[in-house]
Amino acid sequence: MQEKEFRLEPYRDDEALIATQELFSTAAFKAGIESVLPKELVEYYYSVVNDVHSIYDFQKKIVYPFLKMVQSTSINNLTVNGLDYLNSEDRYLFISNHRDIALDTAYLNMLLFENQIKTSQMAIGDNLILDRIAELVFRLNKSFIVKRTGAPRELYGYSVKLSEYTRDLILSKTESAWIAQREGRAKDGNDTTQTGLLKMLSLAAKKGDLKAYFKSLKVVPVAISYEYDPCDVAKTGDFLKKKENPNYKKHFKEDMQQILMGIQGQKGNVHFEFHAPLDVELDKLDTAKNNKERLEILGKVIDEAIQTSYQINPISYIAADILAKTNDYAAHYTIEQRKEIEIQFENKLKHFAPNEYNDARQYLLGMYANPLINQLSWKTA
């Protein structure tokens, strides 16, 4: 029996109604939303299930009310800057740091939606669609799939296809595309761009000029800042497991649990900073001797745009001072704030065994201090 070809693309408009009906007729999904969502929202969903005739309908009628509910219950302030760099006619390649499995792209698209800018397709790993419910939700919400498992030749062929797909989306002005600056989330708060990701994106350029190619993609770095990370304890635990066993990989169920944590947990202030599409900054690529160096320089250009635009909250200054055993950043927080945050950190560290405490403490504090440290390193360079 011939194996079914792996599908890269999200669902199309003509698939939206059937996929939505399947989703809302699945017992596990219905039980899930009925247990965690307000009754009024659930009843509203059941009333509009048969009215979703396009992906736009799904985002407007299903996703948007959900995100507004999450915003009202777990975000103090959701702010955005830089949308005036974008226009409704052009399409862009958004490259951002990555904190939350689902909400980073969901809120990015919500902000575009609220400002009458067409929402973006989003790259997600195939590890997130192992379950039919997850696949329905992600593909309905404009996710295209990054294949991460398979033989090297197969994965290379898929990377070429993925690169061409992303290029064609943008250059044809069909839709924008979003991709994280690295595979997976930057759990330690170090937002750096993987050269391998940029190499994958460059495969569709063939042997052309990389500077001109990336200018044509209209690359927009986006800095996504969360005051509090609801998954900080879980991410610290993942780090400790990885340290003990370098081959450790999270199971699909753990990813889903962290998605739920991210949705329900308090996030404080959340900010999206859109950079202008990279243009003159890419002239730095002219100094490179080869494409390898060009991609490395491009990575640093993106890193600088994201790290210098990250919104620093008092918790980052406090974490940096605790780690360094100083009061260097005391002007950025009050004594009361520091006492409160120190208690919060210690309560989080109670989740770990005594022999894990030092490593967990260093990692957890670093998660919040690193965005500040990275930002200052650019400003003093």
Wavefront OBJ file of the C-alpha trace (Angstrom):
o trace
v 0.000 0.000 0.000
v 1.418 3.378 -1.010
v 2.082 5.757 1.886
v -0.002 8.908 1.876
v 2.005 11.944 0.815
v 2.806 14.301 3.665
v 0.840 17.530 3.301
v 2.712 20.780 3.760
v -0.107 23.276 3.231
v -2.822 24.437 5.639
v -6.457 23.810 4.834
v -8.046 25.723 1.976
v -11.282 27.707 2.113
v -13.205 24.859 0.497
v -12.087 22.526 3.310
v -12.943 24.873 6.183
v -16.541 23.841 6.816
v -15.938 20.075 6.813
v -12.828 20.426 8.997
v -14.627 22.695 11.479
v -17.575 20.337 11.692
v -15.241 17.396 12.283
v -13.428 19.337 15.009
v -16.600 20.262 16.890
v -18.074 16.790 16.534
v -15.055 15.155 18.196
v -15.971 14.068 21.721
v -12.548 14.844 23.218
v -12.521 18.354 21.766
v -16.052 19.079 22.958
v -15.223 17.808 26.436
v -12.080 19.939 26.471
v -13.700 23.233 25.534
v -16.654 22.612 27.825
v -14.295 22.088 30.761
v -12.075 25.143 30.259
v -14.075 27.776 28.371
v -16.903 29.988 29.638
v -20.331 28.495 28.979
v -21.355 31.495 26.860
v -18.380 31.050 24.538
v -19.020 27.320 24.128
v -22.672 27.946 23.302
v -21.653 30.608 20.793
v -19.243 28.153 19.117
v -21.951 25.509 18.746
v -24.195 28.142 17.162
v -21.677 29.103 14.436
v -20.079 25.749 13.585
v -22.059 25.462 10.357
v -21.295 29.050 9.329
v -17.543 28.594 8.781
v -17.189 28.624 4.996
v -13.607 29.902 4.758
v -10.386 30.098 6.759
v -11.164 33.771 7.352
v -14.476 32.694 8.886
v -12.669 30.253 11.182
v -10.231 32.914 12.367
v -12.977 35.511 12.818
v -15.692 33.330 14.370
v -13.669 30.717 16.280
v -10.111 31.917 16.942
v -10.675 35.639 17.536
v -13.289 35.299 20.338
v -11.066 32.714 22.021
v -8.012 34.995 21.944
v -9.993 37.937 23.295
v -11.168 35.712 26.154
v -7.582 34.626 26.918
v -6.463 38.242 26.719
v -9.102 39.360 29.214
v -8.268 36.628 31.748
v -4.467 36.287 31.560
v -2.886 39.403 30.013
v -2.636 42.765 31.782
v -1.792 44.797 28.693
v -1.366 43.659 25.083
v 0.485 46.302 23.095
v 1.947 46.559 19.608
v 4.249 48.928 17.766
v 5.538 49.062 14.200
v 2.436 48.012 12.278
v 2.708 51.279 10.363
v 5.703 49.735 8.575
v 3.297 47.287 6.920
v 0.636 47.775 4.293
v -2.315 45.696 3.190
v -1.013 45.153 -0.343
v 2.394 43.633 0.406
v 3.209 40.242 1.886
v 6.009 39.656 4.375
v 8.224 37.017 5.943
v 7.812 37.538 9.690
v 10.711 36.098 11.698
v 10.322 36.323 15.462
v 11.601 34.999 18.714
v 9.501 32.164 20.105
v 8.169 31.919 23.662
v 4.762 30.225 23.526
v 3.948 27.216 21.326
v 0.577 28.534 20.172
v 0.044 32.100 21.354
v 3.017 33.797 19.658
v 1.550 33.350 16.208
v -2.059 33.526 17.356
v -1.657 37.003 18.809
v 0.575 38.155 15.964
v -2.248 37.277 13.588
v -4.860 38.781 15.868
v -3.026 42.103 15.840
v -2.784 41.988 12.058
v -6.486 41.107 11.861
v -7.504 43.992 14.126
v -5.509 46.410 11.988
v -7.005 45.266 8.668
v -3.800 43.535 7.536
v -4.184 40.051 6.071
v -3.204 37.351 8.555
v -0.112 35.243 8.019
v 0.431 31.564 7.402
v 2.537 30.016 10.163
v 5.263 27.378 10.160
v 4.903 24.699 12.859
v 6.757 21.454 13.472
v 5.178 18.144 12.530
v 5.525 17.124 16.198
v 2.480 19.318 16.916
v 0.061 17.548 14.575
v 0.407 13.973 15.826
v -3.151 14.165 17.136
v -6.124 14.665 14.813
v -7.633 17.432 16.946
v -4.346 19.343 16.968
v -3.972 18.890 13.217
v -7.463 20.248 12.588
v -6.906 23.297 14.798
v -3.477 24.159 13.401
v -4.299 23.577 9.730
v -7.558 25.525 10.023
v -5.587 28.353 11.592
v -3.267 28.716 8.575
v -0.380 26.530 9.743
v 1.961 24.937 7.236
v 4.139 22.083 8.366
v 7.890 21.792 8.933
v 8.797 18.121 8.677
v 11.407 17.162 11.267
v 11.508 13.376 11.024
v 12.776 11.216 8.174
v 15.909 10.181 6.291
v 18.427 12.979 5.510
v 17.706 12.948 1.777
v 13.960 13.039 2.411
v 14.300 15.950 4.854
v 16.489 17.893 2.420
v 13.924 17.446 -0.348
v 11.199 18.601 2.010
v 13.292 21.634 3.020
v 13.573 22.644 -0.634
v 9.806 22.278 -1.007
v 9.214 24.284 2.172
v 11.563 27.043 1.025
v 9.884 27.259 -2.369
v 6.455 27.267 -0.752
v 7.417 30.194 1.504
v 8.964 32.105 -1.402
v 5.949 31.588 -3.648
v 3.500 32.654 -0.930
v 5.223 36.004 -0.523
v 6.398 36.814 -4.045
v 2.997 35.964 -5.509
v 1.519 38.272 -2.866
v -0.800 35.463 -1.809
v -0.107 35.576 1.933
v 2.585 36.465 4.422
v 4.473 33.741 6.270
v 5.702 33.491 9.857
v 8.553 31.339 11.088
v 10.398 31.275 14.397
v 14.040 32.347 14.312
v 15.053 28.879 15.512
v 13.620 25.397 15.779
v 11.537 25.225 18.930
v 11.291 27.860 21.631
v 14.217 29.752 23.134
v 13.525 28.370 26.579
v 16.498 30.117 28.205
v 15.530 33.571 26.925
v 18.443 33.746 24.468
v 16.754 34.820 21.250
v 19.238 33.915 18.539
v 18.631 33.023 14.910
v 19.730 29.620 13.658
v 21.835 29.844 10.523
v 20.331 26.497 9.495
v 16.887 28.092 9.364
v 18.154 30.862 7.080
v 19.911 28.289 4.916
v 16.601 26.451 4.502
v 14.875 29.694 3.517
v 17.650 30.425 1.007
v 17.290 27.092 -0.846
v 14.621 28.601 -3.116
v 17.036 31.338 -4.166
v 18.951 28.781 -6.213
v 22.247 30.467 -7.109
v 20.954 34.000 -7.074
v 22.072 36.990 -5.041
v 21.133 36.261 -1.409
v 20.921 39.931 -0.492
v 18.483 40.661 -3.304
v 16.564 37.486 -2.533
v 16.003 38.260 1.145
v 15.099 41.854 0.278
v 12.434 40.466 -2.061
v 10.988 38.401 0.798
v 10.443 41.581 2.834
v 11.818 40.079 6.052
v 10.191 41.651 9.125
v 11.830 40.789 12.466
v 9.290 40.738 15.308
v 10.164 40.877 19.013
v 7.564 39.150 21.196
v 7.853 40.019 24.882
v 6.018 38.327 27.751
v 6.412 39.794 31.228
v 5.798 36.374 32.790
v 6.198 32.993 31.125
v 3.483 30.595 32.356
v 5.695 27.689 31.262
v 8.871 28.835 33.020
v 8.849 25.978 35.545
v 8.088 23.420 32.816
v 10.873 24.791 30.610
v 13.291 24.600 33.539
v 12.248 21.000 34.072
v 12.853 20.268 30.380
v 16.352 21.741 30.731
v 17.131 19.530 33.733
v 15.866 16.411 31.933
v 17.958 17.296 28.885
v 21.010 17.834 31.068
v 20.562 14.423 32.668
v 19.774 12.738 29.345
v 20.988 14.570 26.184
v 18.646 12.392 24.101
v 15.547 13.485 26.020
v 12.680 14.718 23.839
v 9.285 15.919 24.973
v 6.296 13.775 24.107
v 3.367 15.175 22.156
v 1.255 15.073 25.331
v 3.781 17.307 27.114
v 3.623 19.830 24.247
v -0.158 19.900 24.546
v 0.074 20.366 28.318
v 2.409 23.327 27.816
v 0.048 24.829 25.246
v -2.697 24.716 27.893
v -0.344 26.187 30.516
v 0.533 29.014 28.151
v -3.134 29.752 27.512
v -4.303 29.661 31.123
v -1.251 31.085 32.922
v -0.772 34.748 33.782
v 1.401 36.547 31.233
v 1.402 40.090 32.597
v 2.309 42.630 29.925
v 2.685 41.272 26.384
v 4.231 43.367 23.622
v 4.779 42.844 19.882
v 7.359 45.059 18.186
v 7.387 44.898 14.382
v 10.611 46.020 12.707
v 10.541 47.681 9.303
v 11.163 45.196 6.449
v 14.914 44.646 6.264
v 16.445 46.668 3.454
v 19.585 48.772 3.904
v 20.590 46.536 6.828
v 21.092 43.739 4.309
v 23.846 45.720 2.592
v 26.060 44.278 5.339
v 25.917 40.999 3.412
v 28.151 42.607 0.760
v 31.112 42.277 3.135
v 30.845 38.457 3.208
v 33.130 36.182 1.205
v 30.573 33.431 0.634
v 26.953 32.470 1.260
v 27.783 30.849 4.588
v 29.087 34.169 5.880
v 26.148 36.013 4.293
v 23.676 33.878 6.236
v 25.655 34.361 9.452
v 25.552 38.139 8.972
v 21.829 37.976 8.199
v 21.309 36.062 11.432
v 23.077 38.788 13.398
v 20.995 41.486 11.670
v 17.806 39.680 12.735
v 19.158 39.068 16.244
v 19.939 42.757 16.707
v 16.487 43.798 15.499
v 14.727 41.383 17.864
v 16.960 41.691 20.916
v 17.078 45.495 20.895
v 13.281 45.688 20.477
v 12.399 43.290 23.304
v 10.351 45.061 25.979
v 12.197 44.733 29.271
v 10.037 44.467 32.393
v 11.129 44.865 36.041
v 11.351 41.076 36.483
v 14.277 40.962 34.033
v 16.213 43.637 35.946
v 15.481 41.852 39.212
v 16.550 38.448 37.867
v 19.809 39.947 36.555
v 20.558 41.555 39.929
v 19.754 38.353 41.829
v 22.046 36.328 39.563
v 24.907 38.814 39.868
v 24.239 39.470 43.572
v 24.124 43.213 42.891
v 21.733 46.158 42.874
v 22.991 47.533 39.558
v 19.497 47.808 38.086
v 17.700 48.971 41.248
v 16.545 52.130 39.466
v 14.274 49.971 37.313
v 12.226 48.444 40.127
v 11.058 49.089 43.662
v 12.170 47.296 46.834
v 8.652 45.878 47.140
v 8.769 44.551 43.577
v 12.074 42.836 44.230
v 10.819 41.179 47.408
v 7.680 39.974 45.637
v 9.591 38.612 42.631
v 12.164 36.887 44.848
v 9.317 35.093 46.651
v 7.789 34.100 43.312
v 11.086 32.632 42.112
v 11.586 30.688 45.333
v 8.055 29.280 45.130
v 8.727 28.138 41.573
v 11.969 26.468 42.648
v 10.088 24.368 45.211
v 9.021 22.208 42.268
v 12.547 20.792 42.055
v 14.526 18.395 44.218
v 17.243 19.817 46.518
v 19.994 18.408 44.281
v 18.437 20.215 41.293
v 18.021 23.557 43.048
v 21.223 25.312 41.930
v 20.906 24.370 38.260
v 17.183 25.140 38.255
v 17.754 28.517 39.907
v 20.465 29.507 37.455
v 18.334 28.507 34.478
v 15.065 30.015 35.707
v 16.627 33.363 36.572
v 18.579 33.339 33.315
v 15.349 32.880 31.381
v 14.282 36.341 32.548
v 17.712 38.008 32.727
v 19.025 36.996 29.300
v 16.799 39.300 27.203
v 18.143 42.241 29.228
v 21.748 41.043 29.008
v 21.467 40.540 25.252
v 19.857 43.939 24.732
v 22.550 45.719 26.697
v 25.290 43.899 24.763
v 24.015 45.454 21.521
v 23.706 48.908 23.043
v 27.261 48.813 24.349
v 28.804 47.191 21.239
l 1 2 3 4 5 6 7 8 9 10 11 12 13 14 15 16 17 18 19 20 21 22 23 24 25 26 27 28 29 30 31 32 33 34 35 36 37 38 39 40 41 42 43 44 45 46 47 48 49 50 51 52 53 54 55 56 57 58 59 60 61 62 63 64 65 66 67 68 69 70 71 72 73 74 75 76 77 78 79 80 81 82 83 84 85 86 87 88 89 90 91 92 93 94 95 96 97 98 99 100 101 102 103 104 105 106 107 108 109 110 111 112 113 114 115 116 117 118 119 120 121 122 123 124 125 126 127 128 129 130 131 132 133 134 135 136 137 138 139 140 141 142 143 144 145 146 147 148 149 150 151 152 153 154 155 156 157 158 159 160 161 162 163 164 165 166 167 168 169 170 171 172 173 174 175 176 177 178 179 180 181 182 183 184 185 186 187 188 189 190 191 192 193 194 195 196 197 198 199 200 201 202 203 204 205 206 207 208 209 210 211 212 213 214 215 216 217 218 219 220 221 222 223 224 225 226 227 228 229 230 231 232 233 234 235 236 237 238 239 240 241 242 243 244 245 246 247 248 249 250 251 252 253 254 255 256 257 258 259 260 261 262 263 264 265 266 267 268 269 270 271 272 273 274 275 276 277 278 279 280 281 282 283 284 285 286 287 288 289 290 291 292 293 294 295 296 297 298 299 300 301 302 303 304 305 306 307 308 309 310 311 312 313 314 315 316 317 318 319 320 321 322 323 324 325 326 327 328 329 330 331 332 333 334 335 336 337 338 339 340 341 342 343 344 345 346 347 348 349 350 351 352 353 354 355 356 357 358 359 360 361 362 363 364 365 366 367 368 369 370 371 372 373 374 375 376 377 378 379 380 381
